[in-house]
Amino acid sequence: EGFNPRRARLRRYLYVAPHWGEDLDAMREAAELLAGAHDYASFIQRRGEGGSTVTTVYEIKVEVRRDLVYLFYTGRGFRNKMLRKLTWAILAAGRGVLRRRDIEELLVRPRPGAVPSAPAEGLVLLDIDYGVEFQVDKAALRSAYTYFLAKYRHTAAHVAALKAAGEALAGWDE
C-alpha cells in the first residue's frame, strides 16, 4: 500500500577498479559461478539482523576498458557489503588468488567472514526499478555529476564510475 524503497523490482550497481593485469576469462568464470540463486553467507557482513542469506543475483557482467575493470551487478536486492565482497572474489580470481573450486566451496559451505571487502569508493548505484516512472531533472543531475567529478578527480576509479553512471543515467558524455 505505500511506497517502500526496499521493495524495488530491480537494482543495478557498477563497481570500477583499476586493472592490474587480472585475467579477464578467470574473472568472467568467477562472475558466472557467483551469479544465480545461492547462499551468500560467505559474501555478507552480518550486522546482527536475522533473515536468510539466500538470494538471487540475476547477472554479473565483467568488462575491461583501457586500464579499468567494470563489474555490473543486477539483482532485486543485496545484503550488507555483499557487492564489495563479490567484487573482491572476482578480482581475486582474476589474480589467481581464488580458484574455481574455492568459489564453489564458499557457496556450498558458507564461511561468514572468509571473504574480505573491496574498497567502497568504486561502487556506484546505477539504477533502481520501482515500477514507477520518475522524471530526472537533467540540470540537477549534471550539477551533481560535475560536483562529484571535481571532488574525486584524484582517483581514477571514482572518475570512471561517476562518468559511467552519468552516461548510463542521462545518456550524455563529458
C-alpha positions in Angstrom: 0.0 0.0 0.0 2.5 2.9 0.3 5.9 3.4 -1.3 8.7 1.4 0.3 12.2 1.8 -1.1 13.1 -1.8 0.0 10.5 -3.1 -2.5 12.5 -2.4 -5.6 11.9 -4.7 -8.6 15.5 -4.4 -9.7 18.7 -2.8 -8.7 21.8 -2.2 -10.9 25.2 -1.4 -9.5 28.6 -0.8 -11.0 32.0 -1.4 -9.4 35.0 0.2 -11.1 38.5 -0.9 -10.1 42.0 -0.4 -11.6 43.0 -3.2 -14.0 46.3 -4.6 -12.8 46.5 -7.4 -15.4 43.8 -9.6 -13.9 42.8 -12.5 -16.2 39.5 -11.5 -17.8 38.4 -15.1 -18.5 39.0 -16.1 -14.9 37.0 -13.1 -13.7 34.2 -13.9 -16.0 34.2 -17.5 -14.9 34.0 -16.4 -11.2 31.2 -14.0 -12.1 29.3 -16.8 -13.8 29.7 -19.0 -10.7 28.6 -16.3 -8.3 25.5 -15.2 -10.2 22.3 -17.1 -9.6 20.4 -18.3 -6.5 22.9 -19.1 -3.7 23.5 -18.9 0.0 25.7 -15.9 0.0 26.7 -16.1 3.7 30.4 -16.0 2.8 29.8 -12.8 1.0 27.7 -10.9 3.5 28.8 -8.9 6.6 26.0 -9.6 9.1 25.1 -6.8 11.4 23.1 -8.8 13.9 20.0 -8.9 11.7 18.4 -12.2 11.1 16.9 -13.3 7.8 18.0 -15.6 5.1 21.4 -15.3 3.4 19.9 -17.0 0.3 19.2 -14.6 -2.5 19.5 -14.3 -6.3 21.9 -12.2 -8.3 20.4 -12.1 -11.8 23.6 -11.1 -13.6 27.2 -10.2 -13.1 28.9 -8.8 -16.1 32.7 -8.2 -16.3 34.4 -5.8 -18.8 37.9 -4.4 -19.1 38.1 -1.0 -20.7 41.6 0.5 -21.0 43.1 0.4 -17.5 39.8 -0.2 -15.6 37.7 -3.3 -14.7 33.9 -2.7 -14.7 31.7 -5.1 -12.8 28.0 -4.7 -13.4 25.6 -6.3 -10.9 21.9 -6.8 -11.4 19.5 -8.2 -8.7 16.5 -7.4 -6.7 18.4 -6.6 -3.5 21.8 -7.1 -2.0 22.8 -7.6 1.7 25.4 -5.6 3.7 28.8 -5.5 1.9 27.7 -8.2 -0.5 28.7 -6.5 -3.7 32.1 -5.4 -2.3 32.8 -9.0 -1.2 31.7 -10.4 -4.5 33.9 -7.9 -6.2 36.9 -8.9 -4.1 36.3 -12.5 -5.0 36.0 -11.8 -8.7 39.2 -9.7 -8.7 41.0 -12.3 -6.6 40.0 -15.0 -9.2 41.5 -12.8 -11.9 44.7 -12.5 -9.9 44.9 -16.3 -9.4 44.3 -15.9 -5.6 40.9 -17.8 -5.7 40.3 -20.8 -7.9 37.0 -22.1 -9.3 36.8 -24.7 -6.6 37.5 -22.1 -3.8 34.5 -20.1 -5.0 32.3 -23.2 -5.3 33.3 -24.2 -1.8 32.4 -20.7 -0.4 28.9 -21.1 -2.0 28.3 -24.7 -0.9 29.8 -24.5 2.6 29.4 -20.8 3.6 32.1 -19.4 5.9 31.0 -16.0 7.2 33.9 -13.6 7.4 36.0 -15.6 4.9 35.9 -13.0 2.1 37.3 -9.5 2.5 35.6 -6.4 1.1 36.8 -4.4 -1.9 37.1 -0.7 -1.1 33.7 1.2 -1.1 35.0 4.0 -3.4 34.4 2.1 -6.7 30.8 1.2 -6.0 28.0 3.2 -7.7 24.3 2.6 -7.7 23.3 2.9 -11.4 19.5 2.3 -11.3 16.6 1.2 -9.2 13.4 0.0 -10.8 10.3 0.6 -8.6 7.8 0.1 -11.4 7.2 3.9 -11.1 8.3 6.3 -13.8 10.5 9.1 -12.3 11.4 12.3 -14.1 15.1 13.1 -14.0 16.0 16.8 -13.6 18.8 16.9 -16.2 20.2 20.2 -14.8 20.4 18.9 -11.2 21.9 15.6 -12.4 24.5 17.5 -14.5 25.3 19.7 -11.4 25.7 16.7 -9.1 27.8 14.9 -11.7 30.1 17.9 -12.2 30.5 18.4 -8.4 31.4 14.8 -7.6 33.6 14.5 -10.7 35.6 17.5 -9.5 35.7 16.3 -5.9 37.0 12.8 -6.8 39.2 13.7 -9.8 42.2 12.5 -7.9 41.0 8.9 -8.0 40.7 7.3 -11.5 38.2 4.7 -10.2 35.9 7.4 -8.8 36.0 9.4 -12.0 35.4 6.4 -14.2 32.5 5.2 -12.0 30.9 8.6 -11.9 31.4 9.1 -15.7 29.8 5.7 -16.4 26.9 6.4 -14.1 26.3 9.8 -15.7 26.4 8.3 -19.2 24.1 5.4 -18.2 21.6 7.6 -16.4 21.4 10.6 -18.7 22.8 9.5 -22.0 25.4 12.2 -22.3 29.2 12.4 -22.4 31.5 14.9 -20.7 
